[in-house]
Amino acid sequence: MKWVRNVSLSRKALWRHKTRTVLALTSMGFGVAAVLAMVAIGEGAEREVVARLRAMGRNMLVVSAAPAERRGGRSYTRGATVETLTLGDAEAIGEQSGLVVRSAPSLDVAKQVTFLDRSTTATVRGTTPEYGLIRAFPARTGRYFTAEENRAGLRVAVLGSQVAERLFPESEPVGQVIRIGRVPFEVVGVLISKGISVDGSAEEDNQVIVPINTALRRLFDADYLKMIYLEVGNAVLMDEAAEEVAAILRDRHRLARRGRPDDFTILNQRVVIETELATVASFRRMITGMGAVALVVGGVGILSIMLLSVRERRAEIGLRVAVGARGRDVWLQFLIEAVALGGTGGLLGLVLGFGSSRLVSAITEWTAVVTPTAIAAAFASALSVGVLFGVYPAFRAASWPPIEALRTNQ
């Protein structure tokens, strides 16, 4: 019954001072809304990073030719990267590695691509059918070229979605003949739109994929590779697979015998994901801290209003104690008021925070994701702030001497 009486007294006290109560609820509401919106932005950022990196491929390692040392007269340093990575290396990794399940050699060059009177500059990539499997990059219409077409060096091509839109705005590309430079190629498929490349640039859809044998002989006049895409069978063994691949390449390139450093680099998708997530975690901590500051400001508002309320209600406190109320009854009443302010402000903040998150997603490029965990955490924070900033005013009210309290007419 005491609980019911205390709650009733607290409700009446808060209702008597509507303006003060509304100000306290508003300050707490904005604090909770800030916390919820900030956490939602951080959650959205983390999900975007994970989705973007997962879209790169499955358990992927990328072997890249190292930057070339500028030494005149050396055949392996003519371009921007060394030219020692070969088709044989890709085949050897596939045959000798027990952890790699797929490999796709790759060399890309920017070329002019034309169809009738339309033309565009695109990245022309020579590779194998395994590229689409490793990169999780299937054809939207049509198909990839086959291993047999690659071995035969046939002139077939798969278009990125941007290239298809530019060359065939009103017609179906599959079955048409385009020209890469001056060489004709039959279009056998169009890729889904992806938009993200391994190095983070947004050129993934602006490419044309052709068989690697055709590309090396007919388009690039080259016998080296720029990259080798690898898929590891077990995500837990990514680091071990990278070491195994490095050992295979060092042996094939005779680097140890020649006393040379690695002429390749290996990008580990798992390491990239962990690095990106660490960056996002720092961002989340920062913005959550900003929201927590706003929540503390709301708590200070509750503290100020409760202290003022205690001062104004000294006569009420003294009368209650004089008729038999114990100090803990007074303490409990004022603590209930503070928690009520925190909880009600928290509910208001959840509404404001959810609306703010939706607004952020609608008018900016950020994605704000409100999760049940974030909602529970924000509301629990509001209640905690109510308790934390209500303890002192409640203690002060409970410790007020009854005789001194009864002397005032307030």
N, C-alpha and C positions, 0 to 999 in steps of 0.2 A: 504493500500500500504506500510505503514511503516513496518508492520509485515513481509511482503514479502521481503522487502529490507533488514531488519535485519536478517532474516533467510538466505538469500543469502550471506550476508557478513559473517555470522557465518560459513556457510558451506565452503566458500572459505578460511577463516582463519584456520579452522581445517584441511583442505586438504593441505594447505601449509606446515604444520608440521606433516607429516604422522607418523614418528616414535613416536613423542610425543603423538599423538592421539591414536596410537595403544597401547602404554603403559598404557594410561589412561583407554581405553576400556578393556584391559586385566585385570587390577587390579579390575575394577568394575565388570567384568564378573565373575572372580573367587569369589568375595564377594557374588554376587547374587547366584552363583552356590552352594556355601557353605550353604547359608540360605535355598535354596530350598531342597538340599539333606538332611540337618539336620531335616527340618520340615517333609520331606517324611519318614525319619527313625522313627521319633516320631509318626507319624500317623500310620505307619505300626505296631509299637510296641503296640499302643493302640488297634488296631483292632485285633491283635493276642491275647492279653490278654482277650478282650471281648469274642472272639470266643471260646477261651479255657475254660473260666468260664461258658459261656452259654452251652457248650457241657457237662458240669457236670450234667445238668438236668434242669427241669422247676420249677421256684419258690421253690427251694428246701431248706428244713431244714434237718440237719443230727443230730440225737440224738446219742451220743456216751457214752459208759460206761466210767465213770471217772477212772483215774489212781488209783490203789489200794493202800491203806495205809498198810504198812508192819507191821501187828500186828499178831503175832502167835496165832493159835487156833481159828481164826475167819473164818467161812466158806465162807464169801463173799469177802475175800481178798486173795484167793489162787493164782490167776494169776497176770498178769501185769495190768489188769483192774478189777474193781468190777464185781460181777456176779449177780447183782440185776436187770438188764434189761432183761425182759422176753417177750415171745410171748403175754402174757396177757396185757402187757403195750402197745404193738403195736395195739392190738385189741381195747383197751380202748381209745387210742388216736383217732382211726378211728371212734369210736362210739360217743365219748363225745365232740370232737372238732368240732365247727361249721365252722372253717376256713380251716381245712385240708381236702383235697379231696381224697388223696391216702396215704397209708402207706405200707412200705415194710420192714419187719424185716430182719436182716442179721447177719450171723456169718460166718467168713472165717478162714480157716486153710490151711497152705501149705501142700500139699500131693503129693505123687508119682502117676502119671497117666500113664497108659501103654496101648498099643495096639500091640498085637503080640510081635515082638522083639524090638519095639520102646518104649521109655519111656521118660518122662520129669517131672520136678517138677513144679507144678502150684498152684495158689491160688484157692482152692475149696470153693465156696461161696454158702451157703444155704440161700435161700430167697424165694420170691413169684413172680408170674407173673407181679405184679405191679412194680417190680424193673426196668424192661425194659422200662415201660412207664414213670416213674419218672425220670430216668436217661437218657431218650431219647436215648436208646441203643437197637435198634431193631435187629432182626435176619437177617443175609444176605441171608442165605439159610435155609430151614426148618422152624422151629417155636420155640416159647417158650413152656415150659410145661404149662399145664392148672391148674386152681384152683382145679379141681377134682383130677388130678394126684398128686397135693400137699397134699390134704386131705387124699388120699389113701396111701401116702408114697411110691409112685412108684419110681423105680430106672431109672430115665430118666435124661439126661444131655444136656446142651447147652454149646458149646465150644467157647472160645475166639479165635480170628483169629490166634494168634501165636501158640496156642496149636494145632489147626487144621492143621496148616502148618507143625508142627514138627511130629505129629503122622500120618498124611495122606498127605504126599507130592505129591502123584500121584493119589490119589483116593478120592472119595466123602465120607465124614465122616457120613452124615445122614444115619441112619439105621444100622450103625456098632455098635459093643459092645466094650466098653473100660472098664478098671478096674481102680477104684480109691482106692488105697491101694489094698485090695483083693476083693473088692465088685464090681460086674459087673454092668455097667450102659449102657442103650441104648442111643445113640446120636440122638437127635431129631432136633437139629439146630446148626448153626454156627453164631456167632455175627459179626456185622460189625467191622472194625478196628477203634479203638478210640484213644488209646494211652495215655490218660490222666485220672488219677484217682482223686478222690475227694481231697485227701491229696497232690496232685501235683506230685506224683511219676508216672513213665511211665510203670506201670504194668497192665494197664487195659485190654490189649489183652491177657495177660498170666493168664487167669482164666477159671474155669469151674463152671458153675452155675447149681445147683441142687435144688430140692424142699426142703424147710426148714425143713419140718417134717422128710423127709428121712435123711437129713444131721444130725439133732440132734440125731436121734435114731440109724442110721446105720453107720455113719462115725465119729461123734464127741463125742458121748456119753455125751451130755451136755443138760442142760435145761435153759440156759441163752443165751443172745444175745450180740453181740459186737456193733451193730449199728441198728438204725431204720431210714430209709429214708422216708421223708415226702414231699408231694407236697401241696403247699398252693394255693387255688383257685384264689386269687387276689394278685398280686405282691406288691401292695401298703400296704397290711396288713401283710407283712412278720414279722415285729417286734411284732405286736399284736399276731400273731399266735405262735411265739416263746414263748411269755409270757404265753399264754393259755396252750401250751404243757407242759411247765415247771410246771405250777400249777397242771395239771393232774398228772404228775409223782410224784411231792412232796406229793400229797394227797395219791396216791397209795403206795408209799414207806414209808409213815408215818414219813417223815423227820422232820416236825415241832414238832410233838409230842415227838419225841426222841431227839430233839435238835441237829440234825445232819445237816451238810452241804449237798448240792446237791451231789448225787452219779452219776451224769450224766453231760454232757456238750452238748450244742446245737450250732451247726455251722449254721449260717445264710448266705445263698448264697449271698444275697443282700449286707450284710456287707463286705463279702470277695471281691465282685466286686468293691464296693466303695473304699475299701482299696487299691486294686490293681491299680485302675484307678488313685487314688491320687499319688501313687508311679510313675506311668507312666507320670502323669502331671509334677511331679518334674523333671523327666528325660527329658521331652520335653522342659521345661523351660531352663534347663542347656544347652542342645545341641543347642537350638535356640539362646541362648545368645552367644555361641561360633560362630555361623554363623553370628550373628549381629556384632561381633568384626571384622570378616573378611570383612563385608560390610563397616564398618567404615574405615578400612584400605583403601579400594577402594575409599571412599569419600575423604580421606586425599590425595590420589593420584590426584584426580580431583582438589582439592584445590591448591596443589603445582603447578600443570601444569597451572592452570588458573592464579595464581599470577605471574608466570613467563611470561605468555602470555601478561598480562597487562603491565608488565615492558617493554617487548620488543616492544610493539605497542603504546608507548606513542605518537610518532609522528602522527600515524593514529588517535589516540583519539583527539589530539590537532587540527588536520586539520578538523575533522568532526565538532568539536565544533565551530571552527572559521568560517565555512561556514553555520552555523545555526542549527546544531544538538543540541538538549537539553540534559541535563544530564540524564534524564530518558530514552532517546533513546540509549545512550551509555550503561546505566545500563541494559536495556532490551537485547541489543545485546550480552553482555557477559553472562547474565543469560541464554539466549537461548543456547549458546555454552555449558554451564555447564549441562543444562538439556539434550541437545542432547547427550553429553558424557554419562550421567547417563542412559538415555533411551536405547541408542544403546548397552551400556555395559550390561544393564538389559536383552535385547533380547539375547545377546551372553551368558549371565549367565543362562538363562532359558534352552538353548540348552545343555550347559555343565552340569547343574544341573539334567536335565532329564536323560542324559546319565550316570551321576554318580550314580543316584538312581537305574537305571537298572543294572549297574555293581555291586553295593552293593548287590542287591538281587541275582545276579547270582553267586557271588564268596563267599558269607558269608551266615550264617543262618538267618540273619536279613531280614525282609521284608520291603522294602521302597515303600510307596504308594504316588504317586504324584496326588494331587487333584486339581481341577480347582481353589478352594479357595487359595491353596498354591501358584499356579502360579500367580494369580492376586495379592496376597500379596507380593510376591517376586518382581514383576515388579513395583508395587506401591512403594515399599521400594527403588528401584533403582532410580526412578524419584524423590522421596523425598530427597534422599541423594544428587542427582544432584542439586536440589534447595538449600538445606541446605548449602552445601559446595561451591555453586556458588554465594551466595548472597554477601559475603564479597568481593571477587575479583571484582564482578560487581559494588559494591558500591565504591570500591577504584578507579576503572576506571572512573566512573561517576564524582567523586569528584576531579579528577586531574586538577590542574589549566591549562588552555589552553596555556598561555604564556610559562610556564615551560615545558609543553609537547612539544611545537614547537621548543624549543631550542635544542632538541636532534636530531641526525641524524639517530637514530635507527628506 
